[in-house]
Amino acid sequence: MSGIKPVGSHKEKRLSYATIRNLKEAGSYGDGNGLYLKVDKSGAKRWFQRIVIQGKRRDIGLGSAALVSLADAREQALQHRKAARSGEDPIAAKRRSTGILTFEEAAKRVHKLFEPTWRNAKHGQQWINTLTAYAFPTIGSKRIDTVTNADVLAVLMPIWTVNEETARRVKQRIGTVMKHAMAEGWRTDNPAEAITKALPRHDRSKVVHRRALPCGAVSHAIATVKASNATQATKLAFEFMVLTATRPSESLKARWSEFNIDAGLWTVPAARMKAKKDHCVPLSKRCLAIMGEARILRQAESDLVFPGTKKDRPLSENTLSKLMRELNIAAVPHGFRSSFRDWAGDETTHAREVIEFCLAHVTKDKTEAAYARSSLLSKRSKVMDDWSAYLDATSCS
């Protein structure tokens, strides 16, 4: 082989660390398995492998001898030979690997891709902020195909039992980035899922749920708000939210264009729903009366049903939360959905599936999902009418 200078008589592992250190003459020195040390006239030394790939002889650079040890060079050469023998092209694989992103780069790409799907800008910012704070310092600079189960454990263990909710979100978001890497062909596994059984179980008995009132106390809360010094828009929005059992943001951002008053229906657009699906809400007589009162508050050139103090800006959830505290109502705005659920489940004979549909809960049960293909509008309308009647009745007791 022209230009190749043999070292020793064995076919493999001809070179040694001492030999490599003492080589001065320019040329290529074979070690076996197609691995060579190239010594330049300048004295610089680098590794390359001569190998047959898919019937053609090719050379693969393996790096400087100052950075790549003899053992590492031999391991790379061995892996390349195995790949070539199985019909793969290690050169093409190496070329592809140079385009693989670090975990941080991949996470930022996923964050950008998901931007149109965030419920709001705040949620999107929280998504990347948690990874910036907890994941990037440990695995951010690692190429995503090299992140191991142990690496993800190293991210999660310091916070897993200290800040459970944040830890679960970090794990879920790392998993999302890994799924993207799998889709790109950079990985074949998701370490965020693989380590699940290696993490301690959280004590769910200590979870603090959103504060909610017993269903029998809800009508008194409505009366308390009505008698308060809150703005009329705030009073109407609060009662409407309770009557419809919707999430605060869904009610507070309601727009007139979403309502069919004649049909007694309100369609909350998918963009404002947690499940990202349109949600049709049947309106009770009291809800329709609230809509009539809200018309008086309608601002020029604004489509908002419950406008805030700033032009074309809705009331904020903080406004309702602050009001609950000031009036000593032992609940948060979102908690009234729980009050509705307790009433519907304990005080009525309405089917569970219908109640869950009223709350726009996404079901994972295949049987329930099939059952829920219908909007169940007439049945849900009866539930909402009964809820309104119950609140009216208990307000008089």
N, C-alpha and C positions, 0 to 999 in steps of 0.2 A: 504494500500500500504506500504510494508515493508520499514522502514528507513525514511519515510516521516513524518515530524512534522507539523501538521496543525497550522495555525496562524489565529485566528478569526473564525467566523462562516459563512461568505459569500462565495459563490462559486467562485466569481471573485474578483480580486484586493484586496486580503487579506493583501498584504504587503504594507508598507508605508516607506518613506525615514527614518523616526525615528526608525521604527522597524528594518530595515536593518542595520542601524548604531549600534543598541544595541545588535544585535544577536551575541552571543559568542560561544554557544554550537554547536559542530560539528553536521552536519546533513543536510537534504534537506528540505527546507521550500517552500510549495506550494503557488502560487499566483492566480491560476486559468488558464484556457485555456491551461493546460499542462505545464505552466511556473514554474520553480523552481529556488530557490537560494540555491546553494550548499556551505555550510560553512565547510572548512577543519579544521583538528585539529590544523593546524598552524595559523588559523584565517583568511586565505585567503578566499575570497568569489567570486563565479563565477556563471553565469547563464547557465541553460540548459533547454531544452524543451523535454518533453516526449510526443510523438505523434504517431498516427497510420498512416503509409504510405503504401498504396497499400496492406492493410490487415495485415501488420506487425508492431509491436510496436518498435519504434526507439527512440533514444535519440540524440538531436542535441545540440552541444555546442554553446552558444551565446556570450561568452567572459567574461572577468573579470568584476566584479561589480565596480571595481575602474575605469574602462574605459567606460563601458556601463551603462547608467542610467536606472532606473526602467522603465521610459517611453519608451526608445528605445528598451529595452528588450521585453516589452509588444507589441510594434509595430512589431518587428521581429516575435514574436510568432504568432501574428494575421495573418501576411502575410503567414507564413508557414502553418497555419491551412487552409487558403483559398486555397493555392496551393495543399495541400494534398486532400482536398475535391473535387477539380476539376480533381484529378487523377494524378497530377504531383508529382515528387519526389524532394522536396526542398533540400535534402541532396546532391543528384546528381547535382542539379543546383548550389549549393554552391561550390561543388568540381570543377565544370567546371569554375566557376568564378575566382577561384584562379589562373587559367592559362591565364586570360585576361591581356593584356599588357597595360602599360600606353600609353598616346598619343605619347610621344617621342619614346618609344620603337616600337610602331606600325609604326610610320613615318619612322624610320630607317629601319624597315623590308621592308616596301613598296619601299623605296629608293634602297635597295639591290635587291629586286625582279625586279625592273624596269631597273636595270643597263644595261642589254643587249640592251635596247631600246633607250637609250639616244642618241641624235644626235652626241654628243661628250662629253668628260670628263667634260668640262667647264659647259655645260648645266646641267649635272647631279649634279655637285657641287653646282650650283646656286639653284637648286631645294631644296636641304636640307639646304642650307645656309639661305634661306628666312624663313624657318620654325624655324631654330635655333635662328634667330635674333628676329622674331616677335611672333611666336606661343609658343615655348617652355617655355619662362619665365612665361607665364600665364597659359597654360594648359598642359605643357609637363609632369608634375608629376602626373596628374590626370589619373585615370584608364579610358580607352577610352570609356567604356560603361557608365561612369558617366559624361562625357562632355556634357554640356547643350547648348541650343541655346544662352543663356545669356553669357556663357563662350566664345563662338566663336565671339559674338558681342564685348565682352571686348577686344579680340585680334584685331579686325578689325577697330573699331571706331577711335582709335587714329591716324590711318594712312589712313583712307578711303578717306578723302578729301585733305590730305596733299601730299600723294604719290600714285596717283590713279593706275598707272600701277602695282606697287609693291603690293598694296592692293588687286587688282584683282587676281594677281598670288598667293598670300598667301591664299585667299579664295578658289581658285581652288585646291590648293595643300592640304589644310585641307579637302576639299571635297573628294579628291582621297583617303586620309587615311581613312576617314569615310566609303567610299564605300568598302574598304578592310575589315574594321571591320564588316560591314553588311554581307559580303561574309563569314566571319569566324563565323557568328552567334552571335557576341558580341553586335550588335545593330540592331534595326529595322528601324532606321531613319538616315537621313543625315542633321545635323544642319546647315551645310554650305549652303545647298539649302533652308532649311526652313526659314532662316533669310533674304533671298534676298529682300523681300518687306519691311523689316525693315531698310534697309540701304538707305541713301540718293542717289539720282540719280546723276551720274557724268555728268558734262557739257562737252559733246563730241565736242562742237564747239571750245573748246580751245586746242584740241589735235593737237600736232605738228607732221605732217607726215614727212616721209623721204624726203629730198630735191630732187627734180627732175627737169630736163630741159623740156621746151616745145619741142615737137617732132621735130619741125623745126630747133632746135639748136643742135640736137644730132650729126649730121654729122660734124659740126664745132668742137665739142668736140673731136671726133675721130681724126680729122685732127690736132688738138692741141696736142693730146697725141703722134701722129706719129712724130710730129716735135720736141718733147721734148727730153731731155737727158735720159729718162727712158731706161731700158734694153730692148732688142728686145723681150724677153719673156713677159715682162710686157705690151708692146705695143700690141703684138698679143693677149694676154689673155684678155686685155680690149676690143678690137674690137670684139673678138669672143663672149665674154659675152654679149655685146650689141646686136650683130646680132642674137644670139640665145634666147635672152630675159630670160636667166636663172639667178638664184641667184649666187652671187659671189662665194660662196663656191663650188657650183656645177661645175662651169667652171674652177676655179683655180685648183681643184683637179682632173681634167679630166685625164684619162689614155688611152694610145693607145689601150689597150685591149677592151675598151668600144666602139670602132668605127668599123663600116663596111663602109670603104671608097667607095668600089664599089657600094654599095646600097645608099650611101649618108646619112647614119643614125648614130646617136650617142645615145646609151642607157645609161642613167644615172642610176646607181644601186639604189635600194630602200634605202639602208643604208645612202645615201647622199641626199635623197629627204625628204622634210618636211612631205609629205603625206605618207612616208614609202612605196612607190610603185615605181617600175621601170618606168622611163619616157623616151620615145623614141622621139628624137628631129631630125626632117628632116633638113638636111644641105643645105644651099644655095650654089651657085657657089663660092661666096666670102669666105664662111666658109671653103669650101674644099681647096681653095687657101691658106688660113691661115694655114690649116693643112700641106700643102706642105712646107710652109716656116718654120713651127715649127719642121719639121723633121731634119732640119740642127742643131737645138738646142738640139736634143735628147742626153741625157747623157748615158754613158755605164752602163748597169745593172739597168737602171731606166725606169719605164713605164710611167712616168709623161709627159704630153704633154707640160706643161708650168712650167718647173723646176725653183726653186728658187736658191739662191746663195749657199745654203747648199745641200750637196749630198742627192738625193732622197727625198728632201723636197719641197713641192709646194710653189708657191708664196702665201703670206698671203693677206687677205682682207685689212689689215692695209696698205700694200704697195700701193694698189689702192686708198684707202681713202686719204693717205698722198699726193699722186700724184694729186688728184682732188684739194686739198687745194693749193698746190704749183703752180698749173697752173690756179688758180682762176676759176675753173669750178664749177658753183653753183649747185652741185649735189653730192650725195653719190653714191657709186657703185650700191647699190640695187635700187636706184631711176630710173635707166634706164629701169627697168621693167615697171614702171609707164609711162614713156615716150612712150614705145611700146604700152601699153594699151590705152593711149590717142590717139595715131595715129590710131590704129586698130579700135577703137570705133568711132572716129570722122572723119577720112579721108577715110575709106573704107566701103564696104558693106558686109564684112565678117560676118558670123553669130556669135552672142555673145558666144554661146556654144563652137564654134571652137576656138575663141580667148582665152577663159578661159582655154581650154584644152592646148593651146600653153604655157600658164603660169603655167600649172600643178596645177591649183587651184582645191581644193576639193569642189564639189558642194553638198549642203544639200538638194537641191530640187529633189524630187523623179523622176519627169519627166525628168529633165536635166540629172540625174544620169543614167536613162535608155537610154537616147540618147547617153550618153558618154561611153556606154559599148564598142562601136567600138573605135578603136584608132584614127579614122578620119584622118588617115595619109596623104592621098592625099590632103584633104582640108587644113590641117595644113601646108603641104609643100608649097601650093600656098601662104598662109599667110606669111611664112618666106621668100619666094622668093620676094614677094611684098615689104616686110620691107627692104630687102637688096637693092632692086631697088630704093626705096624711099630715102634711105640714100645716095646712089650713085648719084641720081639726085639732091638732095639738097646740096650735097657737091660742085656741079658745079655752083650753083646759087649765 
